[in-house]
């Protein structure tokens, strides 16, 4: 277990760089999902076609 922390300390610049890259990619993925999901959700709630299909799916057995 001690070796893990020693290696972590020795490679702290690489670990920090990879951590920042991971955070960057995560934020980018969340932003893409929001930019696609929010307009799509607004469109679906205002769409009469989607409303008709939603009502039919409620009574589907």
C-alpha positions as CSV (number, residue, x, y, z in Angstrom):
1,X,0.0,0.0,0.0
2,X,2.9,2.3,0.7
3,X,4.2,1.8,-2.8
4,X,1.0,3.1,-4.2
5,X,1.4,6.5,-2.4
6,X,5.1,6.6,-3.3
7,X,4.3,6.1,-7.0
8,X,1.5,8.6,-6.7
9,X,3.9,11.2,-5.3
10,X,6.5,10.5,-7.9
11,X,4.1,10.9,-10.7
12,X,2.0,13.7,-9.2
13,X,2.3,15.9,-12.3
14,X,1.0,13.2,-14.6
15,X,-1.8,12.3,-12.2
16,X,-2.8,15.9,-11.9
17,X,-2.7,16.3,-15.7
18,X,-4.9,13.2,-16.2
19,X,-7.3,14.3,-13.5
20,X,-7.8,17.7,-15.2
21,X,-8.2,16.0,-18.6
22,X,-10.9,13.7,-17.0
23,X,-12.7,16.6,-15.5
24,X,-12.6,18.4,-18.9
25,X,-14.0,15.4,-20.8
26,X,-16.7,14.9,-18.2
27,X,-17.8,18.5,-18.4
28,X,-17.8,18.4,-22.2
29,X,-20.0,15.3,-22.1
30,X,-22.4,16.8,-19.7
31,X,-22.7,20.0,-21.8
32,X,-23.3,18.0,-25.0
33,X,-26.0,16.0,-23.2
34,X,-27.7,19.2,-21.9
35,X,-27.5,20.9,-25.3
36,X,-29.2,17.9,-26.9
37,X,-31.5,16.9,-24.1
38,X,-33.1,20.2,-23.1
39,X,-34.2,21.3,-26.6
40,X,-35.4,17.8,-27.3
41,X,-37.4,17.7,-24.1
42,X,-38.9,21.1,-24.8
43,X,-39.8,20.0,-28.4
44,X,-41.4,16.8,-27.1
45,X,-43.5,18.5,-24.5
46,X,-44.8,21.0,-27.1
47,X,-45.3,18.5,-29.9
48,X,-48.8,17.4,-30.6
49,X,-47.5,14.3,-32.4
50,X,-45.5,13.3,-29.3
51,X,-48.6,14.0,-27.1
52,X,-50.7,11.7,-29.2
53,X,-48.2,8.9,-29.0
54,X,-47.7,9.4,-25.3
55,X,-51.4,9.1,-24.7
56,X,-51.6,5.9,-26.7
57,X,-48.6,4.4,-24.9
58,X,-50.3,5.0,-21.5
59,X,-53.1,2.7,-22.4
60,X,-50.9,0.1,-24.1
61,X,-51.1,-3.4,-22.5
